[in-house]
Amino acid sequence: MGELGDTSDIVRLALQTAVNDYRDVLRDGLLKAQAQGLIRTDKSAEDMADLLVNAWQGVLLRMKIDKSSRPLKQCYEQLLDDYFLPK
């Protein structure tokens, strides 16, 4: 996405659709988890899904640049360990 996203409107729109599709899958799963009381409900499932997508894309770039899985571990430990817990 980072390399092709701005090469043409067709590519940009295709990538945007793909990202929105997998964001929506995450959102649906988060909605189910909220209904089960497994994750926080003071934030919308869509906002949390957007955060996951954005964080994941950043992690992918950092792992590529750093040639390390450390950014993934940091994201997991610092974001996922407590951000989604019920409040």
PDB file of N, CA, C and O in Angstrom:
ATOM      1  N   MET A   1       0.810  -1.187   0.000  1.00  0.00           N
ATOM      2  CA  MET A   1       0.000   0.000   0.000  1.00  0.00           C
ATOM      3  C   MET A   1       0.854   1.251   0.000  1.00  0.00           C
ATOM      4  O   MET A   1       0.559   2.221  -0.698  1.00  0.00           O
ATOM      5  N   GLY A   2       1.911   1.218   0.787  1.00  0.00           N
ATOM      6  CA  GLY A   2       2.770   2.383   0.870  1.00  0.00           C
ATOM      7  C   GLY A   2       3.478   2.687  -0.435  1.00  0.00           C
ATOM      8  O   GLY A   2       3.785   3.841  -0.732  1.00  0.00           O
ATOM      9  N   GLU A   3       3.729   1.667  -1.198  1.00  0.00           N
ATOM     10  CA  GLU A   3       4.454   1.861  -2.449  1.00  0.00           C
ATOM     11  C   GLU A   3       3.530   2.112  -3.634  1.00  0.00           C
ATOM     12  O   GLU A   3       3.907   2.818  -4.569  1.00  0.00           O
ATOM     13  N   LEU A   4       2.334   1.548  -3.609  1.00  0.00           N
ATOM     14  CA  LEU A   4       1.443   1.646  -4.761  1.00  0.00           C
ATOM     15  C   LEU A   4       0.256   2.575  -4.554  1.00  0.00           C
ATOM     16  O   LEU A   4      -0.428   2.929  -5.514  1.00  0.00           O
ATOM     17  N   GLY A   5       0.007   2.967  -3.325  1.00  0.00           N
ATOM     18  CA  GLY A   5      -1.202   3.690  -2.976  1.00  0.00           C
ATOM     19  C   GLY A   5      -1.445   4.981  -3.717  1.00  0.00           C
ATOM     20  O   GLY A   5      -2.593   5.394  -3.881  1.00  0.00           O
ATOM     21  N   ASP A   6      -0.400   5.619  -4.161  1.00  0.00           N
ATOM     22  CA  ASP A   6      -0.601   6.889  -4.850  1.00  0.00           C
ATOM     23  C   ASP A   6      -0.157   6.841  -6.318  1.00  0.00           C
ATOM     24  O   ASP A   6       0.111   7.879  -6.923  1.00  0.00           O
ATOM     25  N   THR A   7      -0.082   5.644  -6.880  1.00  0.00           N
ATOM     26  CA  THR A   7       0.361   5.531  -8.274  1.00  0.00           C
ATOM     27  C   THR A   7      -0.760   5.844  -9.257  1.00  0.00           C
ATOM     28  O   THR A   7      -0.501   6.335 -10.356  1.00  0.00           O
ATOM     29  N   SER A   8      -1.995   5.566  -8.874  1.00  0.00           N
ATOM     30  CA  SER A   8      -3.143   5.898  -9.728  1.00  0.00           C
ATOM     31  C   SER A   8      -4.403   5.856  -8.881  1.00  0.00           C
ATOM     32  O   SER A   8      -4.429   5.252  -7.809  1.00  0.00           O
ATOM     33  N   ASP A   9      -5.441   6.503  -9.378  1.00  0.00           N
ATOM     34  CA  ASP A   9      -6.718   6.492  -8.662  1.00  0.00           C
ATOM     35  C   ASP A   9      -7.308   5.091  -8.595  1.00  0.00           C
ATOM     36  O   ASP A   9      -7.922   4.728  -7.592  1.00  0.00           O
ATOM     37  N   ILE A  10      -7.131   4.306  -9.640  1.00  0.00           N
ATOM     38  CA  ILE A  10      -7.671   2.944  -9.658  1.00  0.00           C
ATOM     39  C   ILE A  10      -7.010   2.106  -8.569  1.00  0.00           C
ATOM     40  O   ILE A  10      -7.695   1.393  -7.835  1.00  0.00           O
ATOM     41  N   VAL A  11      -5.695   2.185  -8.462  1.00  0.00           N
ATOM     42  CA  VAL A  11      -4.962   1.434  -7.439  1.00  0.00           C
ATOM     43  C   VAL A  11      -5.358   1.933  -6.050  1.00  0.00           C
ATOM     44  O   VAL A  11      -5.605   1.133  -5.148  1.00  0.00           O
ATOM     45  N   ARG A  12      -5.419   3.237  -5.882  1.00  0.00           N
ATOM     46  CA  ARG A  12      -5.766   3.816  -4.579  1.00  0.00           C
ATOM     47  C   ARG A  12      -7.156   3.352  -4.144  1.00  0.00           C
ATOM     48  O   ARG A  12      -7.347   2.964  -2.991  1.00  0.00           O
ATOM     49  N   LEU A  13      -8.113   3.389  -5.048  1.00  0.00           N
ATOM     50  CA  LEU A  13      -9.471   2.970  -4.711  1.00  0.00           C
ATOM     51  C   LEU A  13      -9.550   1.478  -4.414  1.00  0.00           C
ATOM     52  O   LEU A  13     -10.284   1.065  -3.516  1.00  0.00           O
ATOM     53  N   ALA A  14      -8.804   0.669  -5.155  1.00  0.00           N
ATOM     54  CA  ALA A  14      -8.780  -0.779  -4.897  1.00  0.00           C
ATOM     55  C   ALA A  14      -8.185  -1.069  -3.526  1.00  0.00           C
ATOM     56  O   ALA A  14      -8.705  -1.902  -2.783  1.00  0.00           O
ATOM     57  N   LEU A  15      -7.103  -0.387  -3.192  1.00  0.00           N
ATOM     58  CA  LEU A  15      -6.484  -0.580  -1.880  1.00  0.00           C
ATOM     59  C   LEU A  15      -7.399  -0.084  -0.763  1.00  0.00           C
ATOM     60  O   LEU A  15      -7.509  -0.712   0.290  1.00  0.00           O
ATOM     61  N   GLN A  16      -8.044   1.037  -1.003  1.00  0.00           N
ATOM     62  CA  GLN A  16      -8.973   1.580  -0.009  1.00  0.00           C
ATOM     63  C   GLN A  16     -10.114   0.599   0.250  1.00  0.00           C
ATOM     64  O   GLN A  16     -10.512   0.393   1.397  1.00  0.00           O
ATOM     65  N   THR A  17     -10.630   0.002  -0.804  1.00  0.00           N
ATOM     66  CA  THR A  17     -11.697  -0.991  -0.661  1.00  0.00           C
ATOM     67  C   THR A  17     -11.207  -2.199   0.120  1.00  0.00           C
ATOM     68  O   THR A  17     -11.904  -2.686   1.011  1.00  0.00           O
ATOM     69  N   ALA A  18     -10.026  -2.683  -0.202  1.00  0.00           N
ATOM     70  CA  ALA A  18      -9.469  -3.846   0.497  1.00  0.00           C
ATOM     71  C   ALA A  18      -9.276  -3.560   1.981  1.00  0.00           C
ATOM     72  O   ALA A  18      -9.624  -4.385   2.826  1.00  0.00           O
ATOM     73  N   VAL A  19      -8.722  -2.391   2.298  1.00  0.00           N
ATOM     74  CA  VAL A  19      -8.491  -2.027   3.704  1.00  0.00           C
ATOM     75  C   VAL A  19      -9.826  -1.888   4.435  1.00  0.00           C
ATOM     76  O   VAL A  19      -9.974  -2.357   5.564  1.00  0.00           O
ATOM     77  N   ASN A  20     -10.783  -1.250   3.796  1.00  0.00           N
ATOM     78  CA  ASN A  20     -12.096  -1.101   4.433  1.00  0.00           C
ATOM     79  C   ASN A  20     -12.770  -2.448   4.649  1.00  0.00           C
ATOM     80  O   ASN A  20     -13.453  -2.648   5.654  1.00  0.00           O
ATOM     81  N   ASP A  21     -12.582  -3.369   3.716  1.00  0.00           N
ATOM     82  CA  ASP A  21     -13.169  -4.702   3.866  1.00  0.00           C
ATOM     83  C   ASP A  21     -12.590  -5.421   5.078  1.00  0.00           C
ATOM     84  O   ASP A  21     -13.336  -5.997   5.870  1.00  0.00           O
ATOM     85  N   TYR A  22     -11.270  -5.392   5.230  1.00  0.00           N
ATOM     86  CA  TYR A  22     -10.723  -6.114   6.389  1.00  0.00           C
ATOM     87  C   TYR A  22     -10.928  -5.346   7.674  1.00  0.00           C
ATOM     88  O   TYR A  22     -10.974  -5.950   8.746  1.00  0.00           O
ATOM     89  N   ARG A  23     -11.053  -4.028   7.602  1.00  0.00           N
ATOM     90  CA  ARG A  23     -11.446  -3.252   8.785  1.00  0.00           C
ATOM     91  C   ARG A  23     -12.846  -3.654   9.231  1.00  0.00           C
ATOM     92  O   ARG A  23     -13.114  -3.780  10.426  1.00  0.00           O
ATOM     93  N   ASP A  24     -13.741  -3.854   8.258  1.00  0.00           N
ATOM     94  CA  ASP A  24     -15.118  -4.234   8.581  1.00  0.00           C
ATOM     95  C   ASP A  24     -15.195  -5.617   9.213  1.00  0.00           C
ATOM     96  O   ASP A  24     -16.014  -5.848  10.102  1.00  0.00           O
ATOM     97  N   VAL A  25     -14.351  -6.534   8.764  1.00  0.00           N
ATOM     98  CA  VAL A  25     -14.300  -7.867   9.379  1.00  0.00           C
ATOM     99  C   VAL A  25     -13.850  -7.743  10.835  1.00  0.00           C
ATOM    100  O   VAL A  25     -14.422  -8.378  11.721  1.00  0.00           O
ATOM    101  N   LEU A  26     -12.830  -6.928  11.076  1.00  0.00           N
ATOM    102  CA  LEU A  26     -12.372  -6.692  12.449  1.00  0.00           C
ATOM    103  C   LEU A  26     -13.487  -6.056  13.278  1.00  0.00           C
ATOM    104  O   LEU A  26     -13.736  -6.466  14.412  1.00  0.00           O
ATOM    105  N   ARG A  27     -14.153  -5.053  12.709  1.00  0.00           N
ATOM    106  CA  ARG A  27     -15.242  -4.370  13.411  1.00  0.00           C
ATOM    107  C   ARG A  27     -16.326  -5.365  13.831  1.00  0.00           C
ATOM    108  O   ARG A  27     -16.814  -5.318  14.960  1.00  0.00           O
ATOM    109  N   ASP A  28     -16.696  -6.256  12.925  1.00  0.00           N
ATOM    110  CA  ASP A  28     -17.733  -7.229  13.237  1.00  0.00           C
ATOM    111  C   ASP A  28     -17.309  -8.149  14.379  1.00  0.00           C
ATOM    112  O   ASP A  28     -18.113  -8.470  15.254  1.00  0.00           O
ATOM    113  N   GLY A  29     -16.058  -8.566  14.368  1.00  0.00           N
ATOM    114  CA  GLY A  29     -15.552  -9.395  15.463  1.00  0.00           C
ATOM    115  C   GLY A  29     -15.517  -8.628  16.777  1.00  0.00           C
ATOM    116  O   GLY A  29     -15.830  -9.179  17.832  1.00  0.00           O
ATOM    117  N   LEU A  30     -15.137  -7.364  16.711  1.00  0.00           N
ATOM    118  CA  LEU A  30     -15.104  -6.538  17.919  1.00  0.00           C
ATOM    119  C   LEU A  30     -16.508  -6.294  18.462  1.00  0.00           C
ATOM    120  O   LEU A  30     -16.706  -6.256  19.676  1.00  0.00           O
ATOM    121  N   LEU A  31     -17.476  -6.129  17.575  1.00  0.00           N
ATOM    122  CA  LEU A  31     -18.873  -5.984  18.020  1.00  0.00           C
ATOM    123  C   LEU A  31     -19.328  -7.223  18.789  1.00  0.00           C
ATOM    124  O   LEU A  31     -19.987  -7.112  19.823  1.00  0.00           O
ATOM    125  N   LYS A  32     -18.975  -8.391  18.284  1.00  0.00           N
ATOM    126  CA  LYS A  32     -19.330  -9.635  18.976  1.00  0.00           C
ATOM    127  C   LYS A  32     -18.636  -9.709  20.333  1.00  0.00           C
ATOM    128  O   LYS A  32     -19.249 -10.098  21.327  1.00  0.00           O
ATOM    129  N   ALA A  33     -17.364  -9.340  20.374  1.00  0.00           N
ATOM    130  CA  ALA A  33     -16.627  -9.364  21.640  1.00  0.00           C
ATOM    131  C   ALA A  33     -17.215  -8.366  22.632  1.00  0.00           C
ATOM    132  O   ALA A  33     -17.274  -8.646  23.829  1.00  0.00           O
ATOM    133  N   GLN A  34     -17.649  -7.213  22.148  1.00  0.00           N
ATOM    134  CA  GLN A  34     -18.303  -6.241  23.033  1.00  0.00           C
ATOM    135  C   GLN A  34     -19.597  -6.818  23.598  1.00  0.00           C
ATOM    136  O   GLN A  34     -19.875  -6.679  24.789  1.00  0.00           O
ATOM    137  N   ALA A  35     -20.373  -7.453  22.760  1.00  0.00           N
ATOM    138  CA  ALA A  35     -21.640  -8.031  23.202  1.00  0.00           C
ATOM    139  C   ALA A  35     -21.428  -9.112  24.257  1.00  0.00           C
ATOM    140  O   ALA A  35     -22.287  -9.343  25.108  1.00  0.00           O
ATOM    141  N   GLN A  36     -20.270  -9.773  24.190  1.00  0.00           N
ATOM    142  CA  GLN A  36     -19.949 -10.830  25.154  1.00  0.00           C
ATOM    143  C   GLN A  36     -19.237 -10.283  26.386  1.00  0.00           C
ATOM    144  O   GLN A  36     -18.924 -11.042  27.303  1.00  0.00           O
ATOM    145  N   GLY A  37     -18.978  -8.980  26.420  1.00  0.00           N
ATOM    146  CA  GLY A  37     -18.307  -8.366  27.563  1.00  0.00           C
ATOM    147  C   GLY A  37     -16.823  -8.650  27.626  1.00  0.00           C
ATOM    148  O   GLY A  37     -16.209  -8.501  28.683  1.00  0.00           O
ATOM    149  N   LEU A  38     -16.239  -9.056  26.515  1.00  0.00           N
ATOM    150  CA  LEU A  38     -14.826  -9.416  26.505  1.00  0.00           C
ATOM    151  C   LEU A  38     -13.902  -8.222  26.301  1.00  0.00           C
ATOM    152  O   LEU A  38     -12.745  -8.249  26.721  1.00  0.00           O
ATOM    153  N   ILE A  39     -14.407  -7.182  25.662  1.00  0.00           N
ATOM    154  CA  ILE A  39     -13.603  -5.991  25.424  1.00  0.00           C
ATOM    155  C   ILE A  39     -14.410  -4.754  25.793  1.00  0.00           C
ATOM    156  O   ILE A  39     -15.620  -4.824  26.007  1.00  0.00           O
ATOM    157  N   ARG A  40     -13.732  -3.647  25.862  1.00  0.00           N
ATOM    158  CA  ARG A  40     -14.358  -2.404  26.299  1.00  0.00           C
ATOM    159  C   ARG A  40     -15.500  -2.003  25.368  1.00  0.00           C
ATOM    160  O   ARG A  40     -15.519  -2.325  24.180  1.00  0.00           O
ATOM    161  N   THR A  41     -16.449  -1.286  25.966  1.00  0.00           N
ATOM    162  CA  THR A  41     -17.608  -0.821  25.213  1.00  0.00           C
ATOM    163  C   THR A  41     -17.702   0.707  25.194  1.00  0.00           C
ATOM    164  O   THR A  41     -18.629   1.268  24.610  1.00  0.00           O
ATOM    165  N   ASP A  42     -16.750   1.370  25.828  1.00  0.00           N
ATOM    166  CA  ASP A  42     -16.777   2.835  25.843  1.00  0.00           C
ATOM    167  C   ASP A  42     -16.205   3.435  24.566  1.00  0.00           C
ATOM    168  O   ASP A  42     -16.225   4.653  24.390  1.00  0.00           O
ATOM    169  N   LYS A  43     -15.703   2.604  23.688  1.00  0.00           N
ATOM    170  CA  LYS A  43     -15.216   3.020  22.368  1.00  0.00           C
ATOM    171  C   LYS A  43     -15.985   2.217  21.327  1.00  0.00           C
ATOM    172  O   LYS A  43     -16.353   1.067  21.565  1.00  0.00           O
ATOM    173  N   SER A  44     -16.221   2.826  20.181  1.00  0.00           N
ATOM    174  CA  SER A  44     -16.967   2.099  19.148  1.00  0.00           C
ATOM    175  C   SER A  44     -16.086   1.006  18.539  1.00  0.00           C
ATOM    176  O   SER A  44     -14.864   1.133  18.459  1.00  0.00           O
ATOM    177  N   ALA A  45     -16.737  -0.052  18.121  1.00  0.00           N
ATOM    178  CA  ALA A  45     -16.025  -1.148  17.465  1.00  0.00           C
ATOM    179  C   ALA A  45     -15.355  -0.649  16.189  1.00  0.00           C
ATOM    180  O   ALA A  45     -14.265  -1.104  15.844  1.00  0.00           O
ATOM    181  N   GLU A  46     -15.989   0.273  15.495  1.00  0.00           N
ATOM    182  CA  GLU A  46     -15.393   0.799  14.265  1.00  0.00           C
ATOM    183  C   GLU A  46     -14.128   1.602  14.558  1.00  0.00           C
ATOM    184  O   GLU A  46     -13.141   1.485  13.833  1.00  0.00           O
ATOM    185  N   ASP A  47     -14.149   2.415  15.615  1.00  0.00           N
ATOM    186  CA  ASP A  47     -12.940   3.169  15.978  1.00  0.00           C
ATOM    187  C   ASP A  47     -11.808   2.226  16.377  1.00  0.00           C
ATOM    188  O   ASP A  47     -10.653   2.444  16.010  1.00  0.00           O
ATOM    189  N   MET A  48     -12.140   1.190  17.123  1.00  0.00           N
ATOM    190  CA  MET A  48     -11.108   0.241  17.534  1.00  0.00           C
ATOM    191  C   MET A  48     -10.573  -0.530  16.327  1.00  0.00           C
ATOM    192  O   MET A  48      -9.377  -0.810  16.248  1.00  0.00           O
ATOM    193  N   ALA A  49     -11.446  -0.867  15.400  1.00  0.00           N
ATOM    194  CA  ALA A  49     -11.003  -1.567  14.181  1.00  0.00           C
ATOM    195  C   ALA A  49     -10.086  -0.667  13.355  1.00  0.00           C
ATOM    196  O   ALA A  49      -9.072  -1.124  12.829  1.00  0.00           O
ATOM    197  N   ASP A  50     -10.446   0.615  13.241  1.00  0.00           N
ATOM    198  CA  ASP A  50      -9.577   1.551  12.527  1.00  0.00           C
ATOM    199  C   ASP A  50      -8.208   1.635  13.190  1.00  0.00           C
ATOM    200  O   ASP A  50      -7.182   1.651  12.509  1.00  0.00           O
ATOM    201  N   LEU A  51      -8.195   1.687  14.513  1.00  0.00           N
ATOM    202  CA  LEU A  51      -6.920   1.743  15.229  1.00  0.00           C
ATOM    203  C   LEU A  51      -6.089   0.494  14.950  1.00  0.00           C
ATOM    204  O   LEU A  51      -4.884   0.591  14.721  1.00  0.00           O
ATOM    205  N   LEU A  52      -6.716  -0.661  14.968  1.00  0.00           N
ATOM    206  CA  LEU A  52      -5.986  -1.900  14.684  1.00  0.00           C
ATOM    207  C   LEU A  52      -5.404  -1.893  13.277  1.00  0.00           C
ATOM    208  O   LEU A  52      -4.247  -2.265  13.080  1.00  0.00           O
ATOM    209  N   VAL A  53      -6.193  -1.476  12.308  1.00  0.00           N
ATOM    210  CA  VAL A  53      -5.709  -1.435  10.923  1.00  0.00           C
ATOM    211  C   VAL A  53      -4.549  -0.455  10.802  1.00  0.00           C
ATOM    212  O   VAL A  53      -3.523  -0.771  10.200  1.00  0.00           O
ATOM    213  N   ASN A  54      -4.710   0.726  11.372  1.00  0.00           N
ATOM    214  CA  ASN A  54      -3.657   1.735  11.283  1.00  0.00           C
ATOM    215  C   ASN A  54      -2.386   1.292  11.999  1.00  0.00           C
ATOM    216  O   ASN A  54      -1.279   1.482  11.495  1.00  0.00           O
ATOM    217  N   ALA A  55      -2.553   0.705  13.172  1.00  0.00           N
ATOM    218  CA  ALA A  55      -1.381   0.222  13.913  1.00  0.00           C
ATOM    219  C   ALA A  55      -0.700  -0.905  13.142  1.00  0.00           C
ATOM    220  O   ALA A  55       0.526  -0.938  13.041  1.00  0.00           O
ATOM    221  N   TRP A  56      -1.489  -1.820  12.600  1.00  0.00           N
ATOM    222  CA  TRP A  56      -0.924  -2.944  11.850  1.00  0.00           C
ATOM    223  C   TRP A  56      -0.124  -2.458  10.651  1.00  0.00           C
ATOM    224  O   TRP A  56       0.973  -2.955  10.395  1.00  0.00           O
ATOM    225  N   GLN A  57      -0.658  -1.497   9.918  1.00  0.00           N
ATOM    226  CA  GLN A  57       0.066  -0.979   8.756  1.00  0.00           C
ATOM    227  C   GLN A  57       1.378  -0.327   9.185  1.00  0.00           C
ATOM    228  O   GLN A  57       2.400  -0.491   8.518  1.00  0.00           O
ATOM    229  N   GLY A  58       1.355   0.405  10.283  1.00  0.00           N
ATOM    230  CA  GLY A  58       2.582   1.007  10.792  1.00  0.00           C
ATOM    231  C   GLY A  58       3.583  -0.042  11.234  1.00  0.00           C
ATOM    232  O   GLY A  58       4.781   0.084  10.980  1.00  0.00           O
ATOM    233  N   VAL A  59       3.089  -1.079  11.897  1.00  0.00           N
ATOM    234  CA  VAL A  59       3.965  -2.171  12.342  1.00  0.00           C
ATOM    235  C   VAL A  59       4.610  -2.862  11.139  1.00  0.00           C
ATOM    236  O   VAL A  59       5.800  -3.177  11.166  1.00  0.00           O
ATOM    237  N   LEU A  60       3.834  -3.094  10.099  1.00  0.00           N
ATOM    238  CA  LEU A  60       4.397  -3.739   8.902  1.00  0.00           C
ATOM    239  C   LEU A  60       5.536  -2.910   8.314  1.00  0.00           C
ATOM    240  O   LEU A  60       6.580  -3.451   7.949  1.00  0.00           O
ATOM    241  N   LEU A  61       5.331  -1.603   8.225  1.00  0.00           N
ATOM    242  CA  LEU A  61       6.386  -0.739   7.690  1.00  0.00           C
ATOM    243  C   LEU A  61       7.616  -0.737   8.592  1.00  0.00           C
ATOM    244  O   LEU A  61       8.742  -0.848   8.109  1.00  0.00           O
ATOM    245  N   ARG A  62       7.404  -0.614   9.889  1.00  0.00           N
ATOM    246  CA  ARG A  62       8.537  -0.599  10.818  1.00  0.00           C
ATOM    247  C   ARG A  62       9.301  -1.913  10.795  1.00  0.00           C
ATOM    248  O   ARG A  62      10.531  -1.902  10.833  1.00  0.00           O
ATOM    249  N   MET A  63       8.603  -3.051  10.735  1.00  0.00           N
ATOM    250  CA  MET A  63       9.301  -4.334  10.678  1.00  0.00           C
ATOM    251  C   MET A  63      10.129  -4.428   9.403  1.00  0.00           C
ATOM    252  O   MET A  63      11.238  -4.963   9.417  1.00  0.00           O
ATOM    253  N   LYS A  64       9.597  -3.914   8.312  1.00  0.00           N
ATOM    254  CA  LYS A  64      10.321  -3.940   7.041  1.00  0.00           C
ATOM    255  C   LYS A  64      11.569  -3.060   7.118  1.00  0.00           C
ATOM    256  O   LYS A  64      12.653  -3.470   6.704  1.00  0.00           O
ATOM    257  N   ILE A  65      11.408  -1.869   7.643  1.00  0.00           N
ATOM    258  CA  ILE A  65      12.525  -0.928   7.745  1.00  0.00           C
ATOM    259  C   ILE A  65      13.577  -1.419   8.732  1.00  0.00           C
ATOM    260  O   ILE A  65      14.774  -1.367   8.450  1.00  0.00           O
ATOM    261  N   ASP A  66      13.129  -1.895   9.887  1.00  0.00           N
ATOM    262  CA  ASP A  66      14.046  -2.332  10.947  1.00  0.00           C
ATOM    263  C   ASP A  66      14.565  -3.749  10.744  1.00  0.00           C
ATOM    264  O   ASP A  66      15.518  -4.166  11.401  1.00  0.00           O
ATOM    265  N   LYS A  67      13.931  -4.495   9.824  1.00  0.00           N
ATOM    266  CA  LYS A  67      14.257  -5.916   9.644  1.00  0.00           C
ATOM    267  C   LYS A  67      14.221  -6.642  10.986  1.00  0.00           C
ATOM    268  O   LYS A  67      15.141  -7.365  11.368  1.00  0.00           O
ATOM    269  N   SER A  68      13.096  -6.407  11.687  1.00  0.00           N
ATOM    270  CA  SER A  68      12.946  -6.936  13.033  1.00  0.00           C
ATOM    271  C   SER A  68      11.461  -7.129  13.330  1.00  0.00           C
ATOM    272  O   SER A  68      10.604  -6.449  12.765  1.00  0.00           O
ATOM    273  N   SER A  69      11.181  -8.058  14.217  1.00  0.00           N
ATOM    274  CA  SER A  69       9.801  -8.236  14.678  1.00  0.00           C
ATOM    275  C   SER A  69       9.531  -7.425  15.946  1.00  0.00           C
ATOM    276  O   SER A  69       8.431  -7.482  16.496  1.00  0.00           O
ATOM    277  N   ARG A  70      10.512  -6.684  16.400  1.00  0.00           N
ATOM    278  CA  ARG A  70      10.354  -5.891  17.627  1.00  0.00           C
ATOM    279  C   ARG A  70       9.158  -4.937  17.578  1.00  0.00           C
ATOM    280  O   ARG A  70       8.434  -4.845  18.569  1.00  0.00           O
ATOM    281  N   PRO A  71       8.914  -4.215  16.463  1.00  0.00           N
ATOM    282  CA  PRO A  71       7.739  -3.341  16.431  1.00  0.00           C
ATOM    283  C   PRO A  71       6.427  -4.092  16.671  1.00  0.00           C
ATOM    284  O   PRO A  71       5.512  -3.558  17.298  1.00  0.00           O
ATOM    285  N   LEU A  72       6.335  -5.324  16.174  1.00  0.00           N
ATOM    286  CA  LEU A  72       5.137  -6.125  16.406  1.00  0.00           C
ATOM    287  C   LEU A  72       4.986  -6.443  17.886  1.00  0.00           C
ATOM    288  O   LEU A  72       3.894  -6.328  18.441  1.00  0.00           O
ATOM    289  N   LYS A  73       6.071  -6.839  18.520  1.00  0.00           N
ATOM    290  CA  LYS A  73       6.033  -7.155  19.951  1.00  0.00           C
ATOM    291  C   LYS A  73       5.652  -5.917  20.756  1.00  0.00           C
ATOM    292  O   LYS A  73       4.847  -6.005  21.683  1.00  0.00           O
ATOM    293  N   GLN A  74       6.224  -4.766  20.411  1.00  0.00           N
ATOM    294  CA  GLN A  74       5.890  -3.532  21.111  1.00  0.00           C
ATOM    295  C   GLN A  74       4.408  -3.198  20.960  1.00  0.00           C
ATOM    296  O   GLN A  74       3.743  -2.839  21.932  1.00  0.00           O
ATOM    297  N   CYS A  75       3.906  -3.315  19.759  1.00  0.00           N
ATOM    298  CA  CYS A  75       2.498  -3.014  19.517  1.00  0.00           C
ATOM    299  C   CYS A  75       1.617  -3.962  20.319  1.00  0.00           C
ATOM    300  O   CYS A  75       0.657  -3.539  20.963  1.00  0.00           O
ATOM    301  N   TYR A  76       1.947  -5.224  20.274  1.00  0.00           N
ATOM    302  CA  TYR A  76       1.166  -6.207  21.021  1.00  0.00           C
ATOM    303  C   TYR A  76       1.182  -5.895  22.506  1.00  0.00           C
ATOM    304  O   TYR A  76       0.128  -5.841  23.140  1.00  0.00           O
ATOM    305  N   GLU A  77       2.352  -5.690  23.060  1.00  0.00           N
ATOM    306  CA  GLU A  77       2.474  -5.482  24.504  1.00  0.00           C
ATOM    307  C   GLU A  77       1.897  -4.146  24.949  1.00  0.00           C
ATOM    308  O   GLU A  77       1.255  -4.072  25.997  1.00  0.00           O
ATOM    309  N   GLN A  78       2.110  -3.103  24.180  1.00  0.00           N
ATOM    310  CA  GLN A  78       1.715  -1.778  24.637  1.00  0.00           C
ATOM    311  C   GLN A  78       0.300  -1.386  24.222  1.00  0.00           C
ATOM    312  O   GLN A  78      -0.336  -0.577  24.897  1.00  0.00           O
ATOM    313  N   LEU A  79      -0.190  -1.931  23.151  1.00  0.00           N
ATOM    314  CA  LEU A  79      -1.524  -1.574  22.697  1.00  0.00           C
ATOM    315  C   LEU A  79      -2.535  -2.648  23.055  1.00  0.00           C
ATOM    316  O   LEU A  79      -3.537  -2.371  23.715  1.00  0.00           O
ATOM    317  N   LEU A  80      -2.280  -3.837  22.632  1.00  0.00           N
ATOM    318  CA  LEU A  80      -3.279  -4.878  22.791  1.00  0.00           C
ATOM    319  C   LEU A  80      -3.393  -5.407  24.212  1.00  0.00           C
ATOM    320  O   LEU A  80      -4.459  -5.881  24.605  1.00  0.00           O
ATOM    321  N   ASP A  81      -2.335  -5.339  24.979  1.00  0.00           N
ATOM    322  CA  ASP A  81      -2.393  -5.879  26.332  1.00  0.00           C
ATOM    323  C   ASP A  81      -3.411  -5.173  27.214  1.00  0.00           C
ATOM    324  O   ASP A  81      -3.964  -5.794  28.122  1.00  0.00           O
ATOM    325  N   ASP A  82      -3.678  -3.879  26.970  1.00  0.00           N
ATOM    326  CA  ASP A  82      -4.659  -3.250  27.848  1.00  0.00           C
ATOM    327  C   ASP A  82      -5.671  -2.347  27.162  1.00  0.00           C
ATOM    328  O   ASP A  82      -6.679  -1.997  27.775  1.00  0.00           O
ATOM    329  N   TYR A  83      -5.447  -1.968  25.944  1.00  0.00           N
ATOM    330  CA  TYR A  83      -6.362  -1.031  25.290  1.00  0.00           C
ATOM    331  C   TYR A  83      -7.758  -1.610  25.128  1.00  0.00           C
ATOM    332  O   TYR A  83      -8.742  -0.881  25.256  1.00  0.00           O
ATOM    333  N   PHE A  84      -7.864  -2.877  24.856  1.00  0.00           N
ATOM    334  CA  PHE A  84      -9.147  -3.475  24.551  1.00  0.00           C
ATOM    335  C   PHE A  84      -9.840  -4.101  25.760  1.00  0.00           C
ATOM    336  O   PHE A  84     -10.966  -4.586  25.642  1.00  0.00           O
ATOM    337  N   LEU A  85      -9.187  -4.096  26.912  1.00  0.00           N
ATOM    338  CA  LEU A  85      -9.787  -4.711  28.091  1.00  0.00           C
ATOM    339  C   LEU A  85     -11.048  -3.939  28.505  1.00  0.00           C
ATOM    340  O   LEU A  85     -11.119  -2.723  28.331  1.00  0.00           O
ATOM    341  N   PRO A  86     -12.028  -4.644  29.047  1.00  0.00           N
ATOM    342  CA  PRO A  86     -13.251  -3.971  29.494  1.00  0.00           C
ATOM    343  C   PRO A  86     -12.935  -2.906  30.545  1.00  0.00           C
ATOM    344  O   PRO A  86     -12.062  -3.080  31.395  1.00  0.00           O
ATOM    345  N   LYS A  87     -13.659  -1.819  30.460  1.00  0.00           N
ATOM    346  CA  LYS A  87     -13.501  -0.733  31.440  1.00  0.00           C
ATOM    347  C   LYS A  87     -14.642  -0.792  32.424  1.00  0.00           C
ATOM    348  O   LYS A  87     -14.712   0.029  33.339  1.00  0.00           O
TER     349      LYS A  87
END
